[in-house]
């Protein structure tokens, strides 16, 4: 394939290139996605003993039109031969600033990229290593994954080869096990699918643990070290959990930085709020006089998370808790208003909900 040929020519580099291209001990197996531009595959770690306990997902967000994995034109054109290390760092800083906005901590993220690029750990970055790192940064969710690597609810990054990267496999990639494909929905009643998902769901205390993890991630994503991140797409399919029922964001493709959302909305012509939507679920209001979109998202991450949790948590809840839980989730799911004006209120709603849930599992084997 193209990746293997480019590695053979010394154009790209990466920590898993040898396993993928030469030893063939890392192979693509079952495809987990349906999007032609966002491929997620499970892999087989072959005979590598240190990989046996690691189930990985291989992601390629820039796939060609033909079969197989192809190199997008121009992706590996930078940096040019002769670029100094200082110039490369400046390139990284400028790119990350455009992606995440001006943040005081961008320097540490630049250092993280440079460390990632230095595959052979010789303290220097070769041209191939720099090209691979530059290509990786053009995969939007990789930038978010890198920014979230010190957060427990993001998948662990295990390695890369060119613009392909490997993460830990999230055991349960969605909150609900069963997703009826679009073509089968006319034949499968919604009530039947919901009943089956509830039957397959974890025990209620385990679901509480997962829910608390999602609420913690909402806190981490808002005003994090690298700015705020918005949940703009994905719903229940993007939120998964591990075998120990720790919440994991299985797919960061539905998330976007505040900087990216504002850049999309800024100056955008509109007639109504429908014209001011980034992804499926990051909407701003339309200034009807100016006929331009405002740049602040109206519905916060917390409201979206609580809407998911209402379906996930209420069934099977203890009878003495259900009414209070339902009331708090309803209040939370209907939150709206500009985050800059409602931050204290949102924090109070989040704190109350987490306290209620923790009280149910604290001092038990589920905590």
C-alpha positions, 0 to 999 in steps of 0.5 A: 500500500501507499503507506508502506511505499512511502516508508520505504522511500524514507518519507514518513516515520512512526513508532508502529511503522515497523510493525505495520509495514515490515514485520506485518505483526500489526494488521488491520482487521474488522472495520468499526466505522461506516464513514468513507473518510473516517476509518476505525479498525481493530487490529491484530498485534500478531506475535508481539508479546508486549502488544498482546494485552493491548487491543488497538484502533487504527484511525485514518481520517484522510483516505483516498477515493480508491481502495486501501489507505492512500496518502493525500496529496500535499500532506507530507510536503512540510516541513521542507528540507533544511527547516531548522528545529526552531522553525519547526517548533514555530510551525507547530505553535502557529498551527496549534494556535489556529486549531485551539486558539491562543493558550498560554500552555501551547508551548507544552503541547508543542513539546509533546508533539516534538517528543512524539515525533522523535521516534528513535529517541535520539533527541533529534527529529529527522525530516521523515519524523517531522513530516509524519508529525505534521501530517498527524496534526492535520487529523482534527481529532488527533489534535484533540486526542493529544491535548487530552492525553493527561485526562483519564477519559480519553483513549490512550495514544499508543503509537503512529505511522505517518498520518495513521495512529493507534489508540487503546481499544475501548471495550464498549465503544458506545453507551448502548450495545445495539445500534439498528442500522438505518436500512433495518429501522423500518423492520425493528420497532424502536421500543423493541430496540430500546428494550433489548439495549436495556436488557444488555446494559450494565447493572445500574451501579456500573452505569452510575460509575460511567455517568460520573465519568462522563460528567467529569469529562464535561468538566475537563473539556470546559476551560481545559489547559488547551481551551474549551472543547465542544461536543458537536456530534456523535451522541451515545455512539461517541461515549463508551466505557472500559471493562472496569466501567470507566467512561472513555470517549471512544470517538473524538471525531464529534468534538471540536475546539472552541476556536474551530467553532468560532472560526466557522461561525464568525461572519457567517451569513444567516437567516435563522439559527439553522444557518449557525450550526457547526456539526450537528449539535453546536448551534449559535443564534443568528443576528437577524439585523446584521444577518450574521451568526453570533459566535457563542454556542447556546447549548452547553456540553452538560445539557447534551451529556444529561440528555444522553444520561436520561436514557442511560440512567433512569431505567433500573434506578432505585425507586426512592431515588428515581424522582429526584434523579429524573428531575435533576437530569431534566433540569440539566438537559434543558440548560441553555444560554451563553456559557459566559453568562451561565457558568456558575449556574451550570457548575451548580447543576453539575455538582448537585448531580454528581453528589447525588450519584456519588452518594449511591455508590460511595463506600461500595464495590462500585465506587 
